[in-house]
Structures are given as C-alpha cells and as structure tokens.
Amino acid sequence: MTKEELLKKIKKLNIKTKAVANEFFVGNYRSIFKGNGMEFSDVRKYEVGDDVKRIDWKTSARQRKTYVKEYEEERELSIFLIVDISLSNNFRNKEDLIAQISGSLAYSGCENGDNVGLILFSDKVEKFIPPQKGRNQTLKIIDSLLNTKPSGRGTNISLALNFLGKIKKTHSIIFLISDFLDNNFEKQLKITAKQHTLIPIRIIDRKFESLPKGFLFTLKDSETGEDIIVGNFKENINFQESLPIKTLDIYTDEDYTKTLMKFFKRGGKL
C-alpha cells in the first residue's frame, strides 16, 4: 500500500467510524459510562430511599447514627483501547473489523468528552498513545491502527495488561480487543478486572468453526510458523469456557454495530 493509498484508507475509515458512532453508539455509550468513574466526597446522614450499599458502617458505628457515603462524578474518564495486532489477527477480514470497532469506540469516547488512549500489542507493546481528548485523537488512533505493523510474532495479553497496570493506577474503562489465541493470561485478566471496568471483545472468524468433524487438518501457525495438526478446530480455539470473565464475541462475517448496540442496550453487561 502506497502512502497515498494509506492516507485515503485512514480518511475513509475515519469518516465511517464517525458516522457509525454518531448513529448508533454515542448516546448509548454516554448513558453507560458517563459518571461510571466516581470518587469519594463526604458522608451524610442516611435518608429514606438511600442505597444501603452506600452506608458507611464505620462512621455509623462511631456516631451511633446511620451515615452514607457521597460520591462525586469524576470530571474526566479514561478509556483505553488495548488492541491485539499480532499475526493471528493479520488477515484482511480481522484487521479491518478490529480497526472499525476500535475507531468507533474511540470516536464515541472522544465525543463523550473522555480521554481515550491506545495500546497496540503482539508479544510486546508495539505502540502506546497516551489518553487525550478531542476528535484529532480519534484520527491519531485510526492512523496507528492502520499504519502500525507488529515487530513481534506472538501474542502476550498478560504483558499488555501488565503495561496498563504500570501506567494507569486509577479506574478506567478498558476495551481489550483480541482473538484471545494466547495462554496463561487469566490471572492478569482477573487483576485488571478488579481495578478497572474491563470489556473483552473477542474477534472470531466463523469459517474456522464450520470445518467438518472427523477430519484432520494441517494448519500453519501464523505467529510461530509451525505446522499444527488439529481435528475439530472449534474445540481448539474456543477459550470461552476457560476464561475467568465473559467476552463480547464479534464474528468477522456479521455487522459489528448490531452486537455492540445489544451490548450498550444491556447497560454494558456481557
């Protein structure tokens, strides 16, 4: 792809993600994540109708009256897109879908007035864009998604999440976008989910789920170059059962906007 072709593709994707986000996501996004980041402000006496979960038991015991905690909405909410660009995702259908999803979410966050950042990873952190506000941040993110080619060959989800933990200590909204073809990342996934609102989005190519049973296939691992003999390929790639948290599954042959809209309408519940 020439530089002119790449710039044309960046511009086209930027226009498309803006249109999609404005039509489908921005309002729904705002209703879910606006005010999701809260910080402790003060305590006050309990009033009828207050949420009992907000009772400050220590203060109540000390004062011998019931007190509840008050919170203030954080002025700025940080959104991180942690995107897997390893070679297992380096196919046109996966690559384009990941760029469209990431661009739409980035634009929705920026339109909501949030700081949006990007971490691209393979078996190493390939690129980090610090969270910033503004529509130009969306363009910068899309440019990186389309222009960054991985220098690493494998996938290391734990490394990417650990990198996030080092640079971001306060609560954030995390969209982790990957095919999750990796091992031994469950522990770090749990740690991240405790500190942040973690939304794992799993990209799946449906044709690998429809291979006939009873046959053996020799496949080449795009990351290691090794030949792998498998039977029912679906069993080899279905990590949903083993993951400690649910994923939002998006197939390469479906309209991703419908899946994300259902997610938003459920109030961000997986």
NORDACOR-V593545 format. One record per backbone hydrogen bond with DSSP energy under -0.5 kcal/mol. NH is the residue of the N-H (numbers start at 1). CO is the residue of the C=O. Records with the same first field share a line. If there is no record, write none. Layout:
NH=CO  CO
This chain:
6=2
7=3
8=4
9=5
10=6
11=7
12=8
13=9
14=10
15=11
16=12
17=13
18=14
19=15
20=16
21=17
22=18
23=19
24=20
25=20  21
26=21
29=25
30=26
31=27
32=28
33=29
34=30
36=33
38=36
39=72
41=70
42=70
44=68
46=66
50=47
54=51
55=52
56=67
57=55
60=56
61=57
62=58
63=59
64=60
65=60
68=44
69=54
70=42
72=39
74=37
79=115
80=173
81=117
82=80  175
83=81  119
84=177
85=83  121
87=153
89=86
90=87
91=89
95=91
96=92
97=93
98=94
99=95
100=96
101=97
102=98
103=99
104=100
105=101
106=102
107=103
108=104
109=105
110=106
111=107
112=108
113=110
114=109
115=77
116=114  132
117=79
118=129
119=81
120=127
121=83
122=124
126=120  124
127=120
129=118
130=128
132=116
137=134
138=134  135
139=135
140=136
141=137
142=138
143=139
144=140
145=141
146=142
147=143
148=144
149=147
156=122
160=156
161=157
162=158
163=159
164=160
165=161
166=162
167=163
168=164
173=78
174=172  197
175=80  173
176=174  199
177=82  175
178=176  201
182=180
189=185
190=186
191=187
192=188
193=189
194=190
195=191
196=192
197=172
198=196
199=174  197
200=198
201=176
202=200  248
203=178  201
204=202  250
206=204
208=205
209=206
210=206  207
215=212
217=230
219=217  228
221=219  226
222=220
225=221
228=219
230=217  228
233=231
235=232
236=232
237=233
238=234
239=237
242=239
243=239
248=200
249=247
250=202
252=204
254=251
256=254
258=255
259=255
260=256
261=257
262=258
263=259
264=260
265=261
266=262
267=264
268=263
269=263
